[in-house]
């Protein structure tokens, strides 16, 4: 049983800002981080002038490197692909992934993955949650 504020792992999260843009981050205390975003505690943060923010997606990880790797992956996605993830539309995610197949973008991403594969373990199966508003 989780107690509010109990640290059970690391969270990849996506918030939607007041200007409808998305911000993706990783934090061990998700509730506190969303509070920090909305209070504007970190002045030079992307979300500071885009408040309020609303949590729209989160995934929990037990391994720090897995969470960071997933954050990097999602930050590289288009808005449409992030929206498909938020909506748990895996058909659309797959379709949007095919859009870049064979492109220079895809080759660069593969090269980055190849360079990092010796340093980082493969992603675990995260528990994705859609947050209902």
Backbone as numpy.savetxt, mean C-alpha at the origin, in Angstrom:
# Nx Ny Nz CAx CAy CAz Cx Cy Cz
-7.10 -12.68 20.47 -7.95 -11.51 20.47 -7.05 -10.27 20.47
-7.35 -9.34 19.56 -6.57 -8.12 19.48 -7.17 -7.04 20.37
-6.32 -6.35 21.08 -6.73 -5.22 21.89 -6.38 -3.97 21.10
-7.22 -2.96 21.12 -6.93 -1.74 20.38 -5.58 -1.20 20.82
-4.76 -0.87 19.82 -3.43 -0.36 20.11 -2.37 -1.45 20.20
-2.81 -2.73 20.30 -1.85 -3.84 20.36 -1.17 -3.94 19.01
0.14 -4.10 19.02 0.90 -4.21 17.79 0.99 -5.68 17.38
0.27 -6.03 16.32 0.24 -7.42 15.87 1.11 -7.64 14.65
1.62 -6.59 14.04 2.43 -6.74 12.85 2.59 -5.40 12.17
2.91 -5.47 10.91 3.08 -4.27 10.11 1.94 -4.17 9.11
1.56 -2.96 8.80 0.43 -2.73 7.90 0.85 -1.92 6.69
0.55 -2.45 5.52 0.56 -1.65 4.31 -0.82 -1.00 4.29
-0.89 0.28 4.01 -2.19 0.93 3.99 -2.27 1.91 2.83
-3.48 2.14 2.38 -3.76 3.17 1.39 -4.84 4.07 1.98
-4.58 5.37 1.96 -5.59 6.33 2.36 -5.97 7.14 1.12
-7.23 7.55 1.10 -7.68 8.47 0.06 -7.69 9.86 0.67
-7.04 10.79 0.00 -6.93 12.16 0.50 -8.14 12.98 0.06
-8.26 14.17 0.63 -9.40 15.03 0.31 -9.43 15.44 -1.16
-8.28 15.42 -1.83 -8.25 15.75 -3.26 -8.42 14.51 -4.14
-8.81 13.38 -3.51 -9.07 12.09 -4.14 -7.81 11.35 -4.57
-6.63 11.86 -4.24 -5.40 11.13 -4.53 -5.22 10.05 -3.46
-4.37 9.08 -3.79 -4.08 8.00 -2.85 -2.67 8.18 -2.28
-2.53 7.83 -1.02 -1.22 7.78 -0.38 -1.04 6.38 0.17
0.11 5.76 -0.11 0.41 4.41 0.35 1.57 4.46 1.33
1.44 3.73 2.44 2.50 3.71 3.43 2.53 2.41 4.20
3.49 2.29 5.11 3.64 1.12 5.98 3.82 1.63 7.40
3.14 1.00 8.33 3.26 1.39 9.74 2.89 0.21 10.62
3.46 0.17 11.83 3.13 -0.92 12.74 1.89 -0.62 13.57
1.55 0.64 13.74 0.35 1.02 14.49 -0.55 1.81 13.53
-1.39 1.10 12.83 -2.19 1.69 11.76 -3.15 2.76 12.29
-3.81 2.48 13.36 -4.77 3.44 13.92 -4.07 4.76 14.27
-2.90 4.66 14.90 -2.15 5.86 15.26 -1.70 6.62 14.03
-1.27 5.90 12.99 -0.78 6.55 11.77 -1.88 7.31 11.06
-3.08 6.75 11.00 -4.19 7.44 10.37 -4.51 8.72 11.17
-4.47 8.61 12.49 -4.66 9.78 13.34 -3.61 10.85 13.02
-2.34 10.44 12.90 -1.26 11.38 12.60 -1.49 12.07 11.25
-1.92 11.29 10.25 -2.22 11.89 8.94 -3.29 12.97 9.10
-4.37 12.63 9.78 -5.50 13.56 9.89 -5.21 14.76 10.78
-4.32 14.62 11.73 -3.95 15.74 12.60 -2.87 16.62 11.97
-2.23 16.11 10.90 -1.18 16.89 10.25 0.09 16.99 11.07
0.37 15.97 11.85 1.52 15.98 12.75 2.85 16.07 12.00
2.94 15.40 10.87 4.18 15.42 10.07 3.98 16.44 8.95
4.56 17.61 9.13 4.30 18.76 8.26 4.70 18.53 6.81
5.83 17.83 6.57 6.28 17.65 5.20 5.75 16.36 4.56
4.76 15.75 5.17 4.14 14.54 4.61 3.21 14.91 3.45
3.14 14.06 2.46 2.28 14.27 1.29 0.85 14.61 1.69
0.35 13.99 2.74 -1.05 14.15 3.12 -1.33 15.43 3.91
-0.31 16.12 4.36 -0.50 17.26 5.26 -1.49 18.29 4.71
-1.37 18.66 3.47 -2.26 19.65 2.86 -3.42 19.00 2.10
-3.63 17.71 2.32 -4.69 16.98 1.62 -5.63 16.31 2.62
-5.73 16.89 3.80 -6.58 16.34 4.85 -8.01 16.79 4.66
-8.94 16.01 5.18 -8.75 14.75 5.90 -8.48 13.60 4.95
-7.92 12.53 5.50 -7.70 11.30 4.74 -8.64 10.23 5.28
-8.90 9.25 4.42 -9.78 8.14 4.81 -9.07 6.83 4.46
-8.97 5.94 5.44 -8.37 4.63 5.21 -9.29 3.84 4.27
-8.72 3.38 3.14 -9.53 2.63 2.17 -9.05 1.21 1.95
-7.82 0.90 2.41 -7.29 -0.46 2.21 -6.15 -0.71 3.18
-6.03 -1.95 3.64 -4.88 -2.33 4.47 -4.57 -3.81 4.30
-3.31 -4.14 4.46 -2.83 -5.53 4.47 -1.89 -5.67 5.65
-2.01 -6.76 6.38 -1.13 -7.00 7.53 -0.01 -7.95 7.14
1.19 -7.66 7.62 2.38 -8.48 7.38 3.06 -8.76 8.71
3.67 -9.92 8.81 4.43 -10.24 10.01 5.93 -10.01 9.79
6.32 -9.78 8.54 7.73 -9.59 8.20 7.94 -8.19 7.63
8.89 -7.46 8.20 9.16 -6.08 7.80 9.52 -5.96 6.32
10.42 -6.81 5.83 10.84 -6.71 4.43 9.70 -7.01 3.48
8.83 -7.93 3.84 7.67 -8.23 3.01 6.76 -7.00 2.89
6.56 -6.32 4.01 5.71 -5.13 4.01 6.32 -4.02 3.16
7.62 -3.80 3.29 8.30 -2.76 2.52 8.29 -3.09 1.03
8.53 -4.35 0.69 8.49 -4.75 -0.72 7.10 -4.55 -1.32
6.09 -4.88 -0.56 4.71 -4.69 -1.04 4.40 -3.21 -1.20
4.87 -2.39 -0.26 4.66 -0.94 -0.37 5.29 -0.41 -1.66
6.52 -0.81 -1.94 7.20 -0.37 -3.16 6.42 -0.81 -4.39
5.91 -2.04 -4.36 5.14 -2.56 -5.48 3.90 -1.70 -5.72
3.12 -1.50 -4.67 1.85 -0.76 -4.81 2.10 0.70 -5.15
3.13 1.32 -4.59 3.44 2.71 -4.92 3.74 2.89 -6.40
4.23 1.85 -7.05 4.54 1.91 -8.48 3.33 1.72 -9.38
2.20 1.40 -8.81 1.00 1.14 -9.59 0.29 2.43 -9.99
-0.49 2.31 -11.05 -1.35 3.42 -11.49 -2.50 3.59 -10.51
-3.17 4.72 -10.61 -4.36 4.96 -9.79 -5.41 3.89 -10.06
-5.59 3.54 -11.32 -6.60 2.54 -11.69 -6.30 1.19 -11.03
-5.05 0.82 -11.00 -4.68 -0.46 -10.41 -4.86 -0.43 -8.89
-4.50 0.68 -8.24 -4.73 0.81 -6.80 -6.23 0.74 -6.50
-7.03 1.38 -7.34 -8.48 1.37 -7.14 -9.02 -0.05 -7.26
-8.52 -0.82 -8.21 -8.93 -2.22 -8.36 -8.56 -3.02 -7.10
-7.39 -2.78 -6.55 -6.98 -3.45 -5.31 -7.92 -3.08 -4.17
-8.21 -1.81 -4.02 -9.10 -1.32 -2.96 -10.47 -1.98 -3.09
-10.93 -2.14 -4.30 -12.26 -2.72 -4.55 -12.25 -4.24 -4.61
-11.08 -4.84 -4.36 -10.92 -6.30 -4.44 -11.36 -6.85 -5.79
-11.09 -6.09 -6.84 -11.45 -6.49 -8.20 -10.22 -7.13 -8.86
-10.03 -8.41 -8.57 -8.82 -9.11 -9.01 -8.81 -9.34 -10.52
-9.97 -9.40 -11.14 -10.04 -9.50 -12.60 -9.45 -8.23 -13.22
-9.86 -7.09 -12.70 -9.37 -5.81 -13.20 -7.87 -5.65 -12.91
-7.43 -6.09 -11.73 -6.00 -6.04 -11.41 -5.19 -6.81 -12.44
-5.66 -8.00 -12.77 -4.95 -8.83 -13.76 -4.95 -8.15 -15.12
-6.09 -7.60 -15.49 -6.22 -6.90 -16.78 -5.27 -5.70 -16.84
-5.22 -4.93 -15.78 -4.34 -3.76 -15.74 -2.87 -4.17 -15.73
-2.55 -5.31 -15.15 -1.17 -5.80 -15.15 -0.73 -6.17 -16.56
-1.64 -6.71 -17.34 -1.33 -7.09 -18.72 -1.06 -5.88 -19.59
-1.62 -4.74 -19.23 -1.44 -3.51 -20.00 0.04 -3.16 -20.14
0.82 -3.42 -19.10 2.23 -3.06 -19.10 3.14 -4.20 -19.56
2.58 -5.38 -19.80 3.39 -6.54 -20.16 4.20 -6.26 -21.41
5.50 -6.40 -21.30 6.37 -6.22 -22.45 6.80 -4.77 -22.67
6.28 -3.86 -21.91 6.64 -2.45 -22.08 7.99 -2.18 -21.43
8.54 -1.01 -21.71 9.79 -0.63 -21.06 9.60 -0.55 -19.55
8.43 -0.07 -19.13 8.11 0.00 -17.70 8.21 -1.38 -17.07
7.64 -2.39 -17.74 7.63 -3.75 -17.23 9.06 -4.30 -17.16
9.86 -4.01 -18.18 11.24 -4.50 -18.19 12.05 -3.85 -17.07
11.83 -2.55 -16.83 12.52 -1.87 -15.74 12.13 -2.47 -14.40
10.82 -2.70 -14.21 10.34 -3.29 -12.95 10.96 -4.68 -12.76
11.06 -5.48 -13.83 11.65 -6.81 -13.72 13.13 -6.71 -13.36
13.83 -5.74 -13.94 15.24 -5.55 -13.62 15.41 -5.16 -12.16
14.53 -4.29 -11.67 14.59 -3.91 -10.25 14.34 -5.12 -9.37
13.36 -5.94 -9.76 13.05 -7.15 -8.99 14.25 -8.10 -8.99
14.87 -8.29 -10.16 16.02 -9.19 -10.26 17.16 -8.72 -9.37
17.39 -7.40 -9.32 18.47 -6.86 -8.50 18.20 -7.03 -7.02
16.93 -7.01 -6.62 16.58 -7.11 -5.21 16.28 -8.52 -4.75
16.15 -9.46 -5.67 15.71 -10.80 -5.29 16.71 -11.53 -4.40
17.98 -11.18 -4.47 18.96 -11.81 -3.62 18.92 -11.28 -2.19
18.37 -10.08 -2.02 18.37 -9.42 -0.72 17.09 -9.64 0.08
15.98 -9.83 -0.60 14.69 -9.85 0.06 13.95 -11.15 -0.21
13.32 -11.69 0.81 12.53 -12.90 0.61 11.28 -12.60 -0.21
10.71 -13.63 -0.78 9.48 -13.46 -1.55 8.36 -12.98 -0.64
7.40 -12.30 -1.25 6.27 -11.80 -0.47 5.48 -12.96 0.11
5.04 -12.79 1.34 4.15 -13.77 1.94 2.73 -13.48 1.46
1.81 -14.33 1.81 0.42 -14.10 1.45 -0.20 -13.17 2.48
-0.34 -11.89 2.12 -0.91 -10.96 3.09 -2.41 -11.13 3.21
-2.94 -10.64 4.34 -4.38 -10.67 4.54 -4.91 -9.30 4.16
-5.42 -9.16 2.92 -5.95 -7.89 2.47 -7.34 -7.66 3.02
-7.61 -6.40 3.36 -8.93 -6.05 3.87 -9.41 -4.81 3.17
-10.63 -4.86 2.72 -11.25 -3.65 2.19 -11.93 -2.98 3.35
-11.70 -1.71 3.46 -12.30 -0.94 4.54 -13.58 -0.30 4.01
-14.69 -0.57 4.67 -15.96 -0.02 4.24 -16.18 1.31 4.94
-16.65 2.27 4.15 -16.90 3.59 4.74 -18.37 3.74 5.11
